Amino acid sequence: MNMDNIAGANAEMNAAAPDTTAKSTAGDLLDFDDDPLSATGVSRKSLVIFFLIDTSGSMKGKKMGELNTVMEELIPEIRKVGEADTEVKVAVLTFSTDVRWMYSTPIPIEEFEWARLRASGVTSLGAALKELNARMSRNGFLNSPSLSFAPVIFLMTDGYPSDDYKAGLKELQANSWYKFGLKAALGIGSEANDNVLAEFTGSADTVVHAYSGGQLAQMIKIIAVTSSQIGSKSMTLSDDTSHELGEEDVFAAKQKLLGQQIQELVGKTETDDVPFDTGW
């Protein structure tokens, strides 16, 4: 996979440059404070990337080994994301029978070190969504003293949830950080349910699937790098009808762009030389 293609995804952001004749609200930034819809003028911004990773027993062996390897390779790629005025942090939540954070607080990307994961147990996705909701607040993991971009939330799983994921998702959907965050998901192997993943992201365009180790590496890098690039950019919109545009419009544009970029880059991946691992 040519990562230059991913880096080029930002070109489309320029097409959304503000019309100087439009009302000033069209230039509002999708920045988050105590009230996630309240924007204020702070120069340095924070972006937290949340990885939600299935470590249930069905991930044991080659799946987990390849996921660990690609995540170790991914961290240097994410370090290139963002600009000088953006502090990027990483938080990793694993879920099996129990849910656990890799570290007790989000770690700045420059200091982050991947801790290799092991697989066992069942797929407690609902519990993971409830835990994410509990920590995704100013009193939890989003306590940066600076203004924050909406978080990036990336879910990876290889099976159907073993608990009541709908109850966990309902709680999470009431969280404004989740509502305005950029969400994407990766189904791993033949048992992953893309419909469940689309419920989480809100759009089938932000769900992709991997059926082999090579595809797994490609899909993780495409989603993580693309969503991080889009999430860490201030985006403004011009409007031909001149009606007022707010943060919700900017969020919708970012989420739509994420889906378009992911699908475009997935379509460009070369699969002829990717070995297919039957049954994984």
DRENDRENLUM-89156 format. One record per atom (N, C-alpha, C): residue in three letters; x, y, z. Coordinates in steps of 0.2 Angstrom, whole numbers, plus 2048, in hexadecimal, padded with zeros to 3 digits. Layout:
% DRENDRENLUM-89156
ALAXYZ;...
//
This chain:
% DRENDRENLUM-89156
MET8047FA800;MET800800800;MET804806800;ASN80380B7FC;ASN8078117FB;ASN804816800;MET808817805;MET80581C80A;MET805823808;ASP808825802;ASP80882B7FF;ASP80182D7FD;ASN7FD8277FB;ASN7F68287F9;ASN7F282B7FE;ILE7F4828804;ILE7F082A80A;ILE7F183180C;ALA7F883380C;ALA7FA83980E;ALA7F783F809;GLY7F583C803;GLY7F28417FE;GLY7EB8427FF;ALA7E883F804;ALA7E183F805;ALA7DF846808;ASN7E484A80A;ASN7E385180D;ASN7E1856808;ALA7E3854801;ALA7E28597FC;ALA7DA85B7FB;GLU7D68567FD;GLU7CF8587FC;GLU7CD85D802;MET7D085D807;MET7CF86280C;MET7CF86980A;ASN7D386A805;ASN7D4871802;ASN7CE8737FE;ALA7CA86E7FC;ALA7C48707F8;ALA7BF8737FC;ALA7C0872803;ALA7BB875807;ALA7BD87B80B;ALA7C187F807;ALA7C488680A;ALA7BE88A80B;PRO7BE88F810;PRO7B8893811;PRO7B789980C;ASP7B189A80A;ASP7AF8A0806;ASP7B08A680A;THR7B48AB808;THR7B58B180D;THR7AF8B580C;THR7AA8B4808;THR7A48B8807;THR79E8B580B;ALA79F8AF80E;ALA79A8AC812;ALA79A8AE819;LYS7958AD81D;LYS7958AF824;LYS79A8AC828;SER79C8AF82D;SER7A28AD831;SER7A18A6834;THR79B8A4835;THR79A89E838;THR79C898834;ALA79C89982D;ALA79F894829;ALA7A689382A;GLY7AA89782D;GLY7B189682F;GLY7B2892836;ASP7AC890839;ASP7AD88D840;ASP7B188783F;LEU7B5885844;LEU7B987F844;LEU7B687A848;LEU7B7874846;LEU7B486E84A;LEU7B986D850;ASP7B8871855;ASP7BD87185B;ASP7B886F861;PHE7BB86C866;PHE7B786A86C;PHE7BA86C872;ASP7B586F876;ASP7B787187D;ASP7B286D882;ASP7B1870888;ASP7AD86D88D;ASP7A686B88A;ASP7A3870886;ASP79E86F882;ASP7A186D87B;PRO79F867879;PRO7A3865872;PRO7A186986C;LEU79C86D86D;LEU79A872867;LEU79C879868;SER7A087A86D;SER7A388186F;SER7AA88286C;ALA7AB886868;ALA7B2888865;ALA7B488E868;THR7BB88E86A;THR7BE89486C;THR7C5894869;GLY7C889A869;GLY7CE89B866;GLY7D489886A;VAL7D6892869;VAL7DC89086C;VAL7E188D867;SER7E788F867;SER7EC88D861;SER7ED886861;ARG7EF883867;ARG7F187C867;ARG7EB877868;LYS7EA872864;LYS7E586E865;LYS7E7867866;SER7E2863869;SER7E485C86A;SER7DF857866;LEU7E2852864;LEU7DE84D861;LEU7E0846864;VAL7DB842866;VAL7DC83C869;VAL7D9837864;ILE7DD832863;ILE7DB82C85E;ILE7DA826863;PHE7D3824863;PHE7D281E867;PHE7D1818862;PHE7D5813864;PHE7D580C861;PHE7D1807865;LEU7CC804863;LEU7C87FF867;LEU7C97F9863;ILE7CD7F4867;ILE7CF7EE863;ILE7CD7E8867;ASP7CA7E3863;ASP7C77DD865;ASP7CD7D8867;THR7CD7D686D;THR7D37D186F;THR7D07CB871;SER7CA7C986E;SER7C67C3870;SER7CA7BD86E;GLY7C87B7870;GLY7CC7B186E;GLY7CC7AF867;SER7C77B2863;SER7C77B085C;SER7CD7B4858;MET7D07B985B;MET7D57BD859;MET7DC7BA85A;LYS7DC7B485E;LYS7E27B1860;LYS7E67AF85A;GLY7EC7AF85A;GLY7F17AC855;GLY7F37B184F;LYS7F17B0849;LYS7F47B4844;LYS7F17BB843;LYS7EA7BB845;LYS7E77C2845;LYS7EA7C684A;MET7EB7C4850;MET7ED7C9855;MET7F57CA854;GLY7F87C5851;GLY7FF7C6850;GLY8007CC84A;GLU7FC7CB845;GLU7FD7D0840;GLU7FA7D7842;LEU7F57D7846;LEU7F37DD848;LEU7F87E184C;ASN7FB7DD851;ASN8017E0855;ASN8067E3850;THR8087DF84B;THR80D7E1847;THR80C7E8843;VAL8057E8840;VAL8047EE83D;VAL8037F4841;MET8007F3847;MET8007F984C;MET8067FC84E;GLU80B7F784F;GLU8127FA850;GLU8157FE84A;GLU8137FC844;GLU8157FF83E;GLU81180683D;LEU80B806840;LEU80780C83F;LEU809812843;ILE80B811849;ILE80D81684D;ILE81181C84A;PRO81781A846;PRO81B81F843;PRO81782383E;GLU81281F83A;GLU80E823835;GLU80A828838;ILE80782683E;ILE80282B841;ILE806831844;ARG80D830846;ARG811835848;ARG81283B843;LYS81183983D;LYS81183E837;LYS80B842836;VAL80684083A;VAL7FF843839;VAL7FE84983D;GLY7FA84E83A;GLY7F985483E;GLY7FE85983C;GLU7FD85F840;GLU80286583E;GLU805867845;ALA80986C845;ALA80D86E84B;ALA808870850;ASP80287384F;ASP7FE875854;ASP7F9870856;THR7FA869854;THR7F6864856;THR7FA85F85B;GLU7F785D861;GLU7FA858865;GLU7F6852864;VAL7F984C861;VAL7F6846860;VAL7F7841865;LYS7F283E868;LYS7F383986D;LYS7EF83386B;VAL7F182D86E;VAL7EE82786D;VAL7EC823873;ALA7E6821873;ALA7E381C878;ALA7E0816875;VAL7E2810878;VAL7E080A875;VAL7DC80687B;LEU7D6804879;LEU7D180087D;LEU7D17F987A;THR7D27F487E;THR7D17ED87B;THR7CB7EA87F;PHE7C87E687B;PHE7C27E387E;PHE7C27DB87C;SER7C17D7881;SER7C07D0881;SER7BB7CE886;THR7BC7CA88B;THR7B87C9890;THR7B87CF895;ASP7BD7D2895;ASP7BE7D9899;ASP7C07DE894;VAL7BF7E4896;VAL7C27EA892;VAL7C77ED896;ARG7CD7EF892;ARG7D37F2895;ARG7D67F7891;TRP7D87FD894;TRP7DC802890;TRP7E37FF890;MET7E780088B;MET7EE7FF88A;MET7F280388F;TYR7F080988F;TYR7F380E894;TYR7EE812898;SER7EF81489E;SER7EA8178A2;SER7E881E8A0;THR7EB82189B;THR7EA827898;THR7EC828891;PRO7E982C88D;PRO7EC82D886;PRO7F382F886;ILE7F782C881;ILE7FE82D881;ILE80083187B;PRO80483787B;PRO80683B876;PRO809836871;ILE80783786A;ILE80A832865;ILE811832865;GLU815837867;GLU81C837867;GLU81F83286C;GLU81B831871;GLU81D82D877;GLU81A826877;PHE815825872;PHE81181E873;PHE815818870;GLU815813874;GLU81880D872;GLU812807872;TRP81280386D;TRP80D7FE86D;TRP80F7F8871;ALA80A7F6875;ALA80B7F087A;ALA8077EB876;ARG80B7E5874;ARG8087E0871;ARG8027DD874;LEU7FD7DB871;LEU7F67D9874;LEU7F67D1873;ARG7F27CE878;ARG7F17C7878;ARG7E97C6877;ALA7E77C0874;ALA7E07BF873;ALA7DD7BA878;SER7D77BB87B;SER7D47B587E;SER7CD7B8880;GLY7C87B4882;GLY7C27B6884;GLY7BD7B787F;VAL7B77BB881;VAL7B27BC87C;VAL7B27C387A;THR7AD7C5876;THR7AD7CC873;THR7A87D1876;SER7AB7D487B;SER7A67D987F;SER7A67E087C;LEU7A47E0876;LEU7A47E7873;LEU79F7EC877;GLY7997EA879;GLY7957EE87D;GLY7997F1883;ALA79C7ED887;ALA7A07F088C;ALA7A57F588A;ALA7A87F3885;ALA7AE7F8882;ALA7AB7FF880;LEU7A57FF87D;LEU7A180587B;LEU79F809882;LYS79D805887;LYS79C80988D;LYS7A280C890;GLU7A7808890;GLU7AE80B893;GLU7B081188F;LEU7B0810888;LEU7B2816884;LEU7AD81C886;ASN7A781B887;ASN7A3821889;ASN7A582488F;ALA7A7820894;ALA7A882289B;ALA7AF82689B;ARG7B4824896;ARG7BA828896;ARG7BA82D891;MET7B682E88C;MET7B6833887;MET7B2839889;SER7B683D88E;SER7B3843891;SER7B8847894;ARG7B784D895;ARG7BC852898;ARG7BE84F89F;ASN7BA84B8A3;ASN7BC8488A9;ASN7C08428A8;GLY7C18408A2;GLY7C48398A1;GLY7CA83A89C;PHE7CA838896;PHE7D0838892;PHE7D083E88D;LEU7CB84288D;LEU7CB848889;LEU7CC84E88D;ASN7D184E892;ASN7D2853897;ASN7D8858895;SER7D985988E;SER7DF85D88C;SER7DD86488E;PRO7E2868891;PRO7E086F892;PRO7DF87388C;SER7E1871886;SER7E0874880;SER7DA87287D;LEU7D8876878;LEU7D2874874;LEU7D386E870;SER7CE86A86F;SER7CF86386C;SER7CB863866;PHE7CE85F861;PHE7CA85D85B;PHE7C585785D;ALA7C085685A;ALA7BC85085B;ALA7C184A85A;PRO7C084585F;PRO7C483F85E;PRO7C383B858;VAL7C8836857;VAL7C8831852;VAL7C782B855;ILE7C2827853;ILE7C0820857;ILE7C081B852;PHE7C5816853;PHE7C681184E;PHE7C580A851;LEU7C080684F;LEU7BE800852;LEU7C07FA84D;MET7C37F5850;MET7C57EF84D;MET7C37E9850;THR7BF7E484C;THR7BD7DE84F;THR7BC7D984A;ASP7BC7D284C;ASP7BC7CD848;ASP7B57C9849;GLY7B17CB84D;GLY7AB7C784E;GLY7A57CB851;TYR79F7C7852;TYR7997CA854;TYR79A7CB85C;PRO7977D185F;PRO7987D2866;PRO7947CC86A;SER7977CB870;SER7957C6874;SER7907C8879;ASP7907CF87A;ASP78C7D287F;ASP7877D787B;ASP7837DB87F;ASP77E7E087C;ASP7827E687A;TYR7847E6874;TYR7887EB871;TYR7837F1870;LYS77D7F086F;LYS7787F586D;LYS7777FA873;ALA7777F7879;ALA7767FB87F;ALA77D7FF880;GLY7827FD87F;GLY78980187F;GLY78980687A;LEU787805874;LEU78780986F;LEU78280F870;LYS77C80D873;LYS777812875;LYS77A81787A;GLU77D81587F;GLU78081A884;GLU78681E880;LEU78A81B87C;LEU78F81F879;LEU78C824874;GLN787822871;GLN78482786C;GLN78182D86F;ALA78082D876;ALA77E834879;ALA78483887B;ASN78A835879;ASN79183987B;ASN79283E875;SER793844876;SER794849871;SER79B84886E;TRP7A0846871;TRP7A684486F;TRP7A683F869;TYR7A283A86B;TYR7A1834866;TYR79D837860;LYS79883A862;LYS79383D85C;LYS797841857;PHE79C845859;PHE7A0849855;PHE7A6846853;GLY7A8841856;GLY7AF83D854;GLY7AF83A84D;LEU7B483984A;LEU7B5836844;LEU7B582E846;LYS7B182A843;LYS7B0823845;LYS7B181F83E;ALA7B581983F;ALA7B781583A;ALA7B780E83D;ALA7B7809839;ALA7B780283C;ALA7BA7FD837;LEU7BD7F8839;LEU7C07F2835;LEU7BD7EC838;GLY7BA7E8833;GLY7B87E1834;GLY7BE7DC832;ILE7C07D8837;ILE7C67D3836;ILE7C37CC835;GLY7C57C982F;GLY7C37C382D;GLY7BB7C282C;SER7B97BC82A;SER7B37BA827;SER7AD7BB82C;GLU7AE7BB833;GLU7A97BB838;GLU7A77C283A;ALA7AB7C7838;ALA7A97CE83B;ALA7A37D0837;ASN79F7D383B;ASN7987D6838;ASN7997DD837;ASP7997DF830;ASP7997E682E;ASP7937EA830;ASN78E7E7830;ASN7887EA832;ASN7887ED839;VAL78B7E983E;VAL78C7EC845;VAL7917F1845;LEU7967F1841;LEU79C7F6840;LEU7997FC83D;ALA7947FC838;ALA791802836;ALA78C80583B;GLU78980183F;GLU785804845;GLU78A809849;PHE79080684A;PHE79580A84E;PHE79781084B;THR799810844;THR79C816841;THR79681A83E;GLY79081883D;GLY78B81C83A;GLY78A81C833;SER78F81882F;SER78F818828;SER793812826;ALA79180F821;ALA79480981E;ALA79B80B81A;ASP79B811818;ASP7A1814814;ASP7A7814819;THR7A681481F;THR7AC814824;THR7AD80E827;VAL7AB808824;VAL7AC801826;VAL7B07FE820;VAL7B57FA822;VAL7B97F681D;VAL7BA7EF820;HIS7BC7EB81C;HIS7BD7E481E;HIS7C47E181C;ALA7C77DD820;ALA7CD7DA81E;ALA7CC7D281F;TYR7CF7CF819;TYR7CE7C7819;TYR7D57C4819;SER7DA7C881A;SER7E17C581A;SER7E67C981E;GLY7EB7C781F;GLY7F07CB823;GLY7F27D181F;GLY7F37D0819;GLY7F57D6814;GLY7F07DB814;GLN7EA7D9814;GLN7E47DE814;GLN7E37E181A;LEU7E57DE820;LEU7E47E0826;LEU7E97E6827;ALA7EF7E5825;ALA7F47EB826;ALA7F27F1821;GLN7F07F081B;GLN7EE7F5817;GLN7E87F981A;MET7E27F581C;MET7DC7F981F;MET7DE7FD825;ILE7E27FA82A;ILE7E37FE830;ILE7E780482E;LYS7EC80482A;LYS7EF80A828;LYS7EB80F824;ILE7E780D820;ILE7E281181C;ILE7DE815821;ILE7DA811825;ILE7D681482A;ILE7D981982F;ALA7DE816832;ALA7E181A838;ALA7E5820835;VAL7E8820830;VAL7EC82682D;VAL7E782B82A;THR7E2829826;THR7DD82D823;THR7D9831828;SER7D682D82D;SER7D2830832;SER7D6835836;SER7DC833838;SER7E083883C;SER7E283E838;GLN7E383E832;GLN7E484482E;GLN7DE84882D;ILE7D984582C;ILE7D284982C;ILE7D184C832;GLY7D1848838;GLY7CF84A83E;GLY7D3850841;SER7DA85083F;SER7DE855842;SER7DE85C83D;LYS7DA85C838;LYS7DA862834;LYS7D4867836;SER7D586D837;SER7D0872837;SER7CC872830;MET7C6872830;MET7C287282A;MET7BD87782A;THR7BC87B825;THR7B7880824;THR7B387E81E;LEU7AD88181D;LEU7A987F818;LEU7A6886815;SER7A688680E;SER7A288C80B;SER79B889809;ASP79788D808;ASP79088B807;ASP78D890802;ASP78B88D7FC;ASP7888907F7;ASP7818947F9;THR77E8917FD;THR7778947FF;THR778899805;SER77E89A807;SER77F89F80C;SER77C89E813;HIS779898814;HIS77689781B;HIS77B896820;GLU77A897826;GLU77F89682B;GLU78188F82C;LEU78888E82C;LEU78B88782D;LEU78E887834;GLY78C881838;GLY78F88083E;GLY79487A83F;GLU796878845;GLU79A873846;GLU79786C843;GLU79186C844;GLU78E865841;GLU78F86483A;ASP78E86A836;ASP79086982F;ASP79786782E;VAL79B86A831;VAL7A3869831;VAL7A4861832;PHE7A185F838;PHE7A285883A;PHE79F853834;ALA799855832;ALA79685182C;ALA79A850826;ALA79E856825;ALA7A285681F;ALA7A8852820;LYS7AB852826;LYS7B184E828;LYS7AF847827;GLN7AA84582A;GLN7A883E82B;GLN7A783B823;LYS7A383F81F;LYS7A283D818;LYS7A983D815;LEU7AD842816;LEU7B4841812;LEU7B883B814;LEU7B783981B;LEU7BB83381D;LEU7B882D81A;GLY7B282D819;GLY7AF827815;GLY7B182780E;GLN7B182D80B;GLN7B382D804;GLN7BB82B803;GLN7BF82E807;GLN7C682D807;GLN7C8825808;ILE7C482280D;ILE7C581B80F;ILE7C4817809;GLN7BE818806;GLN7BB814801;GLN7C08157FA;GLU7C281B7F9;GLU7C681C7F3;GLU7CD8187F4;LEU7D08197FA;LEU7D68167FB;LEU7D680E7FC;VAL7D080C7FE;VAL7CF8047FE;VAL7CF8027F7;GLY7CB8067F3;GLY7CB8047EC;GLY7D18047E8;LYS7D68087EB;LYS7DD8087E7;LYS7E28037EA;THR7E07FF7EF;THR7E57FA7F2;THR7E57F57ED;GLU7EC7F27EC;GLU7ED7ED7E8;GLU7ED7E67EC;THR7E87E27E9;THR7E67DC7ED;THR7E97D67E9;ASP7EC7D67E3;ASP7EF7D17E0;ASP7F57CD7E4;ASP7F97D17E7;ASP7FE7CE7EA;ASP7FD7CE7F2;VAL7F77CE7F4;VAL7F57CD7FB;VAL7F37C67FC;PRO7F67C2800;PRO7F47BB801;PRO7EE7BA804;PHE7EA7B6802;PHE7E37B5806;PHE7E47AF80B;ASP7E37B0811;ASP7E47AB816;ASP7DD7A8818;THR7DC7A2815;THR7D679F815;THR7D479D81D;GLY7CF79F81F;GLY7CD79E826;GLY7D17A282B;TRP7D67A5829;TRP7DB7A982D;TRP7DE7A4833;
//
